[in-house]
């Protein structure tokens, strides 16, 4: 359990360090993401972003398995 917490902490620190670079990646603004806006309300569902992240996470987990 301690090892998992240490790795999670390191990942959070790395995400914070690389945030300016990660912010420039257009995830959430891909073709196929659904955006509805009317008046003061909006609905956003990032279908393509979810698919791409799912594939990447699956590849990484299978690589370390």
N, C-alpha and C positions, 0 to 999 in steps of 0.2 A: 504494500500500500504506500509506503514511504517513497519507493522508487517511482511509482506512477505520479505522485504529487510533485516530485522533483522534476520529472520530465515535462509535466504539464506547466509548471512554473517557467521552465526554460523556453517552452514553446510560446508562452504568453510574452515573455521578454523579447524573444526574437520577432514576434509579430509587432510589438511596439517599436522596435528598432527599424524594421523594414516597412513601417506603415506609410511613409511618403512614397515609396516605390509601389507598394500594393494598392495605394489609392488611385494610381494611374491606370491600373488594369480595368478594362471596361466591363467587369462582371456586374450584372444587374441592368445593363443597358444593351443587351444582345438582341439581335433579331429573333423573334419568337417569344420574347417576354411580353406578357399581357399588361397593358396599362389602360385603365378607364378613368377619365376625368370628366366631371360634370359639376358645375357650380363650385361649391366649397368642399366637395368630397372627391376622393380619388381612391382607386383600387389598383394595386400593383401585385402581380403574381409572376415571378421570374422562372418560367418553365425551363427555358434553355439553360439558364444559369444553374438550376438545380440538377439538370441532367449532366452537364459538364462536371460539376463538382462531385456528383455521385460516381461518375466514371473515374475521375482522378483519385478519389478516396479508395475506391475498389482496387485500382491498380496498385496504389501504395500499400494497402493492407495485404494484397496477395503477394507483393514483392517481399514483404517482411515476414510472411507466414512460414 
